[in-house]
């Protein structure tokens, strides 16, 4: 496009932008339609959204449109839409990270320690997040570049940045590696897996939760004792860690109180030990406060550990030192999440079932009665694809990209713009439809959304 054309387009179209923006009309605005190197007779401009913008190759050179959602005029030039400033118009996806709930210690990462009852973006406004985890006092997230960033409370060095200083905005872990692929936040420690299959841990090391064979706290990442290279998924509980290997084995370490390691004992372990059954068909594990839950490739869900609040969902309140199946013995589970005193899981049918403590309505079944076996959330929806159990709340995403939450809301953990507890699912305040991953912390929630942005 010639400079003359760009100048004329800017002067003519931009001068009427306010008129277009404030009107509900779609086509009744008179403009000169510019050719690539000159001015054509007058024509009418269309006010459209990016999604309804026609393919530039199907319209003549010089066709002008006004993108209402981007607030920018564009012109067709040789099969391409070009903004009035000369840049090619297109679309790309931003993976934004948003949080809400308690801001204590800076766990929301927005540069403050203020609680939020609706979603706010992290301080750096990055656009390439791919996985997030909410711990008890902090948040950790991985970028598509493989970088790992953390923020919030830093007791015992759980941010892994070489200090014990809390931060209200993201900081990189001490090693500044670029090959992280999965991270999980616990109470006073953090664990993460690299693309190489290595597993690294840092933070408080009471009970041996770091798994390096010592009780020494670590302010920066250290490898687990065995230095294995075949880890594929890890989960940090309150005082224990559980992880899955490529071979399908589950290994755990840290506090054995209540049988949470699943090795048939209640003994603390400073290095990894296999669960009692020594199975080799596990595909996902989640470590809670006093319990663990895991899914097999067969779709079976097994649980073990403390069961005071019926957290195991086996129909009892009996502590289990080795794996037992949930009460229904279903074979279509695909994802499970364990936290403080309740557990939630998704089936391949898209159903969400929950069990355990329910004092704040975190089971989402419309009441606050403790549940010893799985029950469906009250809406009985069949389009859930991911769920997370927080401290006293639950959050989940639907295939439509909607994010719903229920349970305790004193700190705004549900993100619905209130501090009211909810016994059944409610949508987050903005009612967005582009959420792709969510993680519940103790009193906050963090989530990633994939936003289509117009490049102009």
C-alpha positions as CSV (number, residue, x, y, z in Angstrom):
1,X,0.0,0.0,0.0
2,X,1.4,3.4,-0.9
3,X,2.1,6.0,1.7
4,X,-0.5,8.2,0.1
5,X,-3.2,5.6,0.4
6,X,-2.4,4.9,4.0
7,X,-2.5,8.6,4.8
8,X,-5.8,9.1,3.1
9,X,-7.3,6.0,4.7
10,X,-6.2,7.2,8.1
11,X,-7.6,10.7,7.6
12,X,-10.9,9.5,6.1
13,X,-11.8,6.4,8.1
14,X,-10.3,7.3,11.5
15,X,-12.1,10.7,11.5
16,X,-15.4,8.8,11.5
17,X,-14.3,6.0,13.9
18,X,-16.2,7.6,16.8
19,X,-19.4,7.7,14.8
20,X,-19.0,4.0,13.8
21,X,-18.2,2.8,17.3
22,X,-21.2,4.5,18.8
23,X,-23.7,3.2,16.3
24,X,-25.5,-0.1,16.0
25,X,-25.6,0.0,12.2
26,X,-23.5,-2.3,10.2
27,X,-23.2,-0.9,6.7
28,X,-24.5,2.6,6.4
29,X,-21.4,4.6,6.6
30,X,-20.2,6.5,3.4
31,X,-16.5,6.5,2.7
32,X,-14.2,6.6,-0.2
33,X,-13.1,3.1,-1.1
34,X,-9.3,3.2,-1.6
35,X,-7.4,1.2,-4.1
36,X,-3.9,0.2,-3.5
37,X,-2.5,3.2,-5.4
38,X,-5.4,5.6,-5.7
39,X,-8.9,6.5,-4.8
40,X,-12.0,4.8,-6.2
41,X,-15.5,6.2,-6.3
42,X,-17.4,6.4,-3.1
43,X,-18.7,3.2,-1.5
44,X,-20.1,2.0,1.8
45,X,-18.0,0.5,4.6
46,X,-19.0,-2.5,6.6
47,X,-18.6,-2.6,10.4
48,X,-17.7,-6.2,11.2
49,X,-16.0,-8.3,13.9
50,X,-12.8,-10.1,13.2
51,X,-14.6,-13.5,13.1
52,X,-16.9,-12.2,10.3
53,X,-14.3,-10.5,8.3
54,X,-14.3,-12.1,4.8
55,X,-11.3,-13.7,3.3
56,X,-9.3,-10.8,1.7
57,X,-8.7,-12.9,-1.4
58,X,-12.5,-12.9,-2.1
59,X,-12.9,-9.1,-2.2
60,X,-11.4,-6.5,-4.6
61,X,-8.4,-4.5,-3.7
62,X,-9.3,-1.3,-1.9
63,X,-12.3,-2.8,0.0
64,X,-12.5,-1.1,3.4
65,X,-13.9,-2.5,6.6
66,X,-14.0,-1.4,10.2
67,X,-13.2,-4.0,12.8
68,X,-15.6,-3.2,15.6
69,X,-13.9,-5.6,18.2
70,X,-10.4,-4.3,17.4
71,X,-11.5,-0.6,16.8
72,X,-9.4,-0.4,13.7
73,X,-10.1,0.3,9.9
74,X,-8.6,-2.2,7.5
75,X,-8.2,-2.3,3.7
76,X,-7.9,-5.3,1.3
77,X,-4.6,-5.3,-0.5
78,X,-3.6,-8.2,-2.8
79,X,-5.4,-10.8,-0.9
80,X,-4.5,-9.5,2.6
81,X,-6.3,-7.2,5.1
82,X,-4.0,-4.4,6.2
83,X,-4.5,-2.0,9.0
84,X,-4.5,1.7,8.4
85,X,-1.0,1.8,9.9
86,X,0.3,-0.7,7.3
87,X,0.5,-3.8,9.5
88,X,-1.1,-7.1,8.3
89,X,-4.2,-8.0,10.2
90,X,-4.4,-11.5,11.6
91,X,-5.1,-13.4,14.8
92,X,-3.0,-15.2,17.4
93,X,-3.7,-17.0,20.7
94,X,-2.5,-15.6,24.0
95,X,-2.3,-18.0,26.9
96,X,-3.0,-15.6,29.8
97,X,-2.8,-16.5,33.5
98,X,-5.5,-15.1,35.8
99,X,-6.0,-15.6,39.6
100,X,-8.5,-14.8,42.3
101,X,-9.1,-15.3,46.0
102,X,-6.7,-14.6,48.9
103,X,-3.8,-12.3,48.0
104,X,-1.9,-13.0,51.2
105,X,1.8,-13.2,50.6
106,X,1.4,-12.2,47.0
107,X,0.0,-15.6,45.8
108,X,-2.1,-14.0,43.0
109,X,1.1,-12.6,41.4
110,X,-0.5,-9.3,40.5
111,X,2.0,-7.1,42.3
112,X,-0.1,-6.8,45.5
113,X,-1.3,-8.7,48.5
114,X,-4.9,-7.7,48.0
115,X,-7.6,-10.3,47.9
116,X,-9.6,-10.5,44.7
117,X,-13.2,-11.7,44.3
118,X,-12.9,-11.8,40.5
119,X,-10.1,-12.7,38.1
120,X,-7.0,-10.5,37.8
121,X,-4.0,-11.1,35.5
122,X,-0.5,-11.8,36.9
123,X,1.8,-8.7,37.0
124,X,3.9,-9.3,33.9
125,X,0.9,-9.9,31.7
126,X,2.7,-12.7,29.9
127,X,0.9,-14.5,27.0
128,X,2.7,-17.9,26.9
129,X,1.6,-19.8,30.0
130,X,0.9,-23.5,29.5
131,X,0.4,-25.0,33.0
132,X,-0.3,-23.5,36.5
133,X,-0.5,-24.9,40.0
134,X,-1.8,-23.3,43.1
135,X,-0.1,-24.3,46.3
136,X,-1.1,-23.4,49.9
137,X,0.8,-20.2,50.0
138,X,2.1,-19.6,46.5
139,X,1.5,-20.2,42.8
140,X,3.8,-21.7,40.1
141,X,3.5,-21.8,36.4
142,X,5.3,-23.0,33.3
143,X,5.6,-21.1,30.0
144,X,5.6,-22.6,26.5
145,X,9.4,-21.7,26.5
146,X,9.9,-24.2,29.3
147,X,10.6,-21.5,31.9
148,X,9.2,-22.0,35.4
149,X,8.1,-18.9,37.3
150,X,6.8,-18.7,40.9
151,X,5.3,-16.1,43.3
152,X,3.7,-15.7,46.7
153,X,4.9,-16.9,50.1
154,X,8.5,-18.3,50.3
155,X,8.8,-20.0,53.7
156,X,11.6,-22.5,53.6
157,X,12.4,-21.5,50.0
158,X,9.4,-23.0,48.3
159,X,9.8,-20.5,45.4
160,X,13.1,-22.1,44.5
161,X,14.7,-18.8,43.7
162,X,17.6,-19.2,46.2
163,X,15.9,-17.0,48.8
164,X,13.2,-17.1,51.4
165,X,11.8,-13.8,50.4
166,X,8.1,-13.6,49.4
167,X,7.3,-11.9,46.1
168,X,4.0,-10.4,44.7
169,X,5.0,-10.9,41.1
170,X,6.6,-13.8,39.2
171,X,10.3,-14.7,39.6
172,X,12.1,-17.6,37.9
173,X,13.4,-20.6,39.8
174,X,17.1,-20.4,40.7
175,X,18.5,-22.5,37.8
176,X,16.6,-20.5,35.1
177,X,16.1,-23.8,33.2
178,X,14.1,-23.9,29.9
179,X,13.0,-27.5,29.9
180,X,10.3,-27.7,32.6
181,X,7.1,-29.5,31.5
182,X,5.0,-30.0,34.7
183,X,4.9,-28.5,38.2
184,X,3.0,-29.1,41.4
185,X,2.8,-26.9,44.5
186,X,2.3,-28.3,48.0
187,X,2.3,-26.7,51.4
188,X,5.9,-25.8,52.0
189,X,7.5,-27.5,48.9
190,X,7.3,-27.5,45.2
191,X,8.1,-30.3,42.7
192,X,8.6,-30.2,39.0
193,X,9.4,-32.5,36.1
194,X,11.7,-31.7,33.1
195,X,11.3,-32.9,29.5
196,X,14.4,-35.1,30.2
197,X,12.3,-37.0,32.8
198,X,14.2,-35.6,35.7
199,X,12.3,-34.7,38.9
200,X,13.5,-31.7,41.0
201,X,12.2,-30.6,44.4
202,X,12.7,-27.6,46.7
203,X,11.4,-25.9,49.8
204,X,10.8,-27.2,53.3
205,X,12.0,-30.7,53.9
206,X,10.2,-31.8,57.1
207,X,9.5,-35.6,57.0
208,X,11.8,-35.9,53.9
209,X,9.3,-34.4,51.5
210,X,12.0,-33.3,49.1
211,X,13.1,-36.9,48.7
212,X,16.8,-36.2,48.5
213,X,17.6,-38.5,51.5
214,X,18.0,-35.6,54.0
215,X,15.8,-33.4,56.2
216,X,17.5,-30.2,54.9
217,X,15.3,-27.5,53.4
218,X,16.3,-26.4,49.9
219,X,15.9,-22.8,48.6
220,X,16.8,-23.9,45.0
221,X,15.9,-27.1,43.0
222,X,17.6,-30.4,43.9
223,X,17.0,-33.8,42.2
224,X,15.3,-36.6,44.1
225,X,17.6,-39.2,45.6
226,X,17.5,-41.7,42.8
227,X,18.2,-39.2,40.1
228,X,15.9,-41.1,37.7
229,X,15.2,-39.9,34.2
230,X,11.8,-41.5,33.6
231,X,9.4,-39.4,35.6
232,X,6.3,-38.2,33.7
233,X,4.0,-36.7,36.3
234,X,4.3,-35.5,39.9
235,X,2.0,-34.2,42.7
236,X,2.9,-32.3,45.9
237,X,0.7,-32.9,48.9
238,X,0.9,-31.2,52.3
239,X,3.9,-33.2,53.6
240,X,4.4,-35.9,51.0
241,X,5.1,-36.2,47.3
242,X,3.8,-38.8,44.8
243,X,5.0,-39.3,41.2
244,X,4.4,-41.6,38.2
245,X,7.1,-43.0,36.0
246,X,6.9,-43.8,32.3
247,X,6.7,-47.4,33.3
248,X,3.4,-46.8,35.1
249,X,4.9,-47.2,38.6
250,X,4.0,-44.8,41.5
251,X,6.6,-43.8,44.0
252,X,6.1,-41.6,47.1
253,X,8.1,-40.0,49.8
254,X,7.8,-37.7,52.8
255,X,5.4,-38.1,55.7
256,X,3.9,-41.6,56.0
257,X,1.4,-40.5,58.7
258,X,-1.9,-42.1,58.1
259,X,-0.6,-44.3,55.3
260,X,-0.5,-41.5,52.8
261,X,2.5,-43.0,51.0
262,X,0.5,-46.2,50.2
263,X,3.5,-48.5,51.0
264,X,1.7,-50.5,53.7
265,X,3.2,-48.5,56.5
266,X,2.9,-45.2,58.3
267,X,6.7,-44.6,58.2
268,X,8.3,-41.4,57.0
269,X,10.4,-41.9,53.9
270,X,13.3,-39.7,52.9
271,X,13.7,-41.3,49.5
272,X,11.1,-42.6,47.0
273,X,9.3,-45.9,47.8
274,X,6.8,-47.8,45.6
275,X,3.2,-48.1,46.6
276,X,2.3,-51.4,48.3
277,X,0.8,-53.2,45.2
278,X,3.8,-52.4,43.0
279,X,1.5,-51.9,40.1
280,X,2.8,-50.8,36.7
281,X,-0.4,-49.4,35.1
282,X,-0.8,-46.1,36.9
283,X,-1.3,-43.0,34.6
284,X,-2.1,-40.1,37.0
285,X,-1.7,-39.4,40.7
286,X,-2.8,-36.6,43.0
287,X,-1.5,-36.0,46.5
288,X,-3.7,-34.3,49.0
289,X,-3.3,-33.2,52.6
290,X,-3.3,-36.7,54.2
291,X,-4.2,-38.9,51.2
292,X,-3.4,-39.8,47.6
293,X,-5.7,-40.7,44.7
294,X,-4.5,-42.3,41.5
295,X,-6.0,-43.6,38.2
296,X,-5.0,-46.7,36.3
297,X,-4.9,-47.1,32.6
298,X,-8.0,-49.3,33.0
299,X,-9.9,-46.3,34.3
300,X,-10.0,-47.6,37.9
301,X,-9.5,-45.0,40.7
302,X,-7.6,-46.1,43.8
303,X,-7.1,-44.1,47.1
304,X,-5.0,-44.5,50.2
305,X,-4.0,-42.5,53.4
306,X,-6.0,-40.6,56.1
307,X,-9.7,-41.0,55.9
308,X,-11.1,-39.1,58.9
309,X,-13.5,-37.1,56.7
310,X,-14.2,-39.9,54.2
311,X,-11.6,-38.5,51.9
312,X,-11.0,-41.8,50.3
313,X,-14.6,-42.3,49.1
314,X,-14.5,-46.1,49.9
315,X,-17.7,-45.9,52.0
316,X,-15.8,-45.8,55.3
317,X,-13.7,-43.5,57.5
318,X,-11.0,-46.1,57.9
319,X,-7.4,-45.1,57.3
320,X,-5.7,-47.1,54.5
321,X,-2.0,-47.7,54.3
322,X,-2.2,-49.3,50.9
323,X,-4.4,-48.7,47.8
324,X,-8.2,-49.4,47.9
325,X,-10.7,-48.7,45.1
326,X,-13.4,-46.0,45.5
327,X,-16.8,-47.3,46.6
328,X,-18.4,-47.5,43.1
329,X,-15.5,-49.4,41.6
330,X,-16.0,-47.6,38.3
331,X,-13.7,-48.1,35.3
332,X,-14.2,-44.8,33.5
333,X,-12.3,-42.3,35.5
334,X,-9.9,-40.1,33.6
335,X,-8.6,-37.4,36.0
336,X,-8.6,-37.0,39.8
337,X,-7.7,-34.2,42.2
338,X,-7.1,-34.5,46.0
339,X,-6.6,-31.7,48.4
340,X,-7.3,-30.8,52.0
341,X,-10.1,-33.1,53.0
342,X,-12.0,-33.8,49.8
343,X,-11.4,-35.4,46.5
344,X,-12.9,-34.7,43.0
345,X,-12.7,-36.7,39.8
346,X,-13.9,-36.6,36.2
347,X,-15.2,-39.6,34.2
348,X,-14.7,-40.2,30.5
349,X,-18.4,-39.4,30.2
350,X,-17.7,-35.8,31.3
351,X,-19.3,-36.3,34.7
352,X,-17.8,-34.9,37.9
353,X,-18.0,-36.8,41.2
354,X,-16.8,-35.7,44.6
355,X,-16.5,-37.1,48.1
356,X,-15.1,-36.3,51.6
357,X,-15.5,-33.3,53.8
358,X,-18.3,-30.9,52.7
359,X,-18.6,-28.2,55.3
360,X,-18.6,-25.4,52.8
361,X,-20.4,-27.2,49.9
362,X,-17.1,-28.2,48.2
363,X,-18.8,-31.3,46.8
364,X,-21.2,-29.2,44.8
365,X,-24.2,-31.5,45.4
366,X,-26.4,-28.8,47.0
367,X,-25.8,-29.5,50.7
368,X,-23.0,-29.6,53.3
369,X,-23.2,-33.2,54.4
370,X,-20.0,-35.3,54.5
371,X,-19.8,-37.9,51.8
372,X,-18.3,-41.3,52.3
373,X,-18.7,-42.3,48.6
374,X,-18.7,-40.5,45.3
375,X,-21.7,-38.3,44.4
376,X,-22.3,-36.2,41.2
377,X,-22.3,-32.4,41.3
378,X,-25.9,-31.1,41.5
379,X,-26.2,-30.0,37.8
380,X,-25.3,-33.6,36.6
381,X,-23.5,-32.1,33.6
382,X,-21.7,-34.3,31.1
383,X,-19.3,-31.8,29.6
384,X,-16.6,-31.4,32.2
385,X,-13.1,-32.1,31.2
386,X,-10.9,-30.9,34.1
387,X,-11.4,-30.5,37.9
388,X,-9.3,-29.3,40.7
389,X,-9.9,-29.6,44.5
390,X,-8.8,-26.6,46.4
391,X,-8.6,-26.2,50.2
392,X,-12.3,-25.8,50.8
393,X,-13.6,-25.3,47.2
394,X,-13.7,-27.0,43.9
395,X,-13.3,-25.6,40.4
396,X,-13.8,-27.2,37.0
397,X,-13.7,-26.4,33.3
398,X,-16.2,-27.5,30.7
399,X,-15.5,-28.4,27.1
400,X,-17.1,-25.1,26.2
401,X,-14.3,-23.3,28.0
402,X,-16.5,-22.1,30.8
403,X,-15.1,-22.2,34.4
404,X,-17.4,-23.1,37.3
405,X,-16.6,-23.2,41.0
406,X,-18.3,-24.1,44.3
407,X,-17.6,-24.5,48.0
408,X,-15.8,-22.1,50.4
409,X,-15.7,-18.5,49.2
410,X,-14.7,-16.4,52.3
411,X,-11.5,-15.2,50.4
412,X,-13.2,-15.0,47.0
413,X,-11.8,-18.4,45.9
414,X,-14.7,-18.9,43.6
415,X,-14.1,-15.7,41.6
416,X,-17.8,-15.0,41.2
417,X,-17.6,-11.4,42.6
418,X,-18.8,-12.4,46.0
419,X,-17.6,-14.0,49.3
420,X,-20.6,-16.2,49.6
421,X,-20.1,-20.0,50.0
422,X,-21.8,-22.0,47.2
423,X,-23.2,-25.5,47.5
424,X,-23.6,-25.8,43.8
425,X,-21.6,-24.7,40.8
426,X,-21.5,-21.0,39.8
427,X,-19.6,-19.4,36.9
428,X,-16.6,-17.1,37.5
429,X,-17.5,-13.4,37.4
430,X,-16.6,-12.6,33.7
431,X,-18.4,-15.7,32.4
432,X,-15.6,-16.3,29.9
433,X,-15.6,-19.2,27.4
434,X,-11.8,-19.6,26.8
435,X,-10.5,-21.2,30.0
436,X,-8.2,-24.3,29.3
437,X,-6.7,-25.2,32.7
438,X,-7.4,-24.5,36.4
439,X,-5.7,-25.2,39.7
440,X,-7.1,-24.6,43.2
441,X,-4.9,-23.5,46.0
442,X,-5.7,-23.4,49.7
443,X,-7.6,-20.1,49.5
444,X,-7.1,-19.0,45.9
445,X,-7.6,-20.2,42.3
446,X,-5.4,-19.8,39.3
447,X,-6.3,-20.5,35.7
448,X,-5.1,-20.2,32.1
449,X,-7.2,-19.0,29.3
450,X,-6.5,-19.1,25.6
451,X,-7.5,-15.8,24.1
452,X,-7.8,-15.1,20.4
453,X,-6.3,-11.7,19.8
454,X,-6.6,-9.6,16.7
455,X,-3.1,-8.5,15.4
456,X,-3.4,-5.0,14.1
